Amino acid sequence: MVGDIKVGAEDIEITPEPDGEKIGLRVFVKGFNQEQSKQYSHLVYIFLDHIIGEYDMETRVGFIEIYPFEKTSSNKRFGINDFPAVFDALTEKQNYKNN
């Protein structure tokens, strides 16, 4: 919870996207609005640090874009519980490709 914003794990879905040698993240959050984008960004970074780790956030994540949950995505969206395994598989595949 940040300020009056409360977001749970079920309120966030993530779509990974290529971003050079890193992985960009499109994050869809229930209740997101531009007026409170700073607070939502803070919450998203806390969730991401927790689920994929601070080191991976700093070294393997490229862009992070936040959207309202209702926005459609042409790529598959993953819930917080499934995303760590998806992220690990993508980084492993990327490491193999870069070596």
URFENQUI-V748720 format. One line per field, one symbol per residue. phi: phi as a letter, one per 20 degrees, with the letter a starting at -180 (. if undefined). A space follows every 50 residues. Layout:
phi: ???
This chain:
phi: .cleeccdgfecccdfcfbmeddecdddcfngbffdffffggffffgfgf ednfffgfdceefccdcfgffecfdfddfgfefgfffffffffffffee
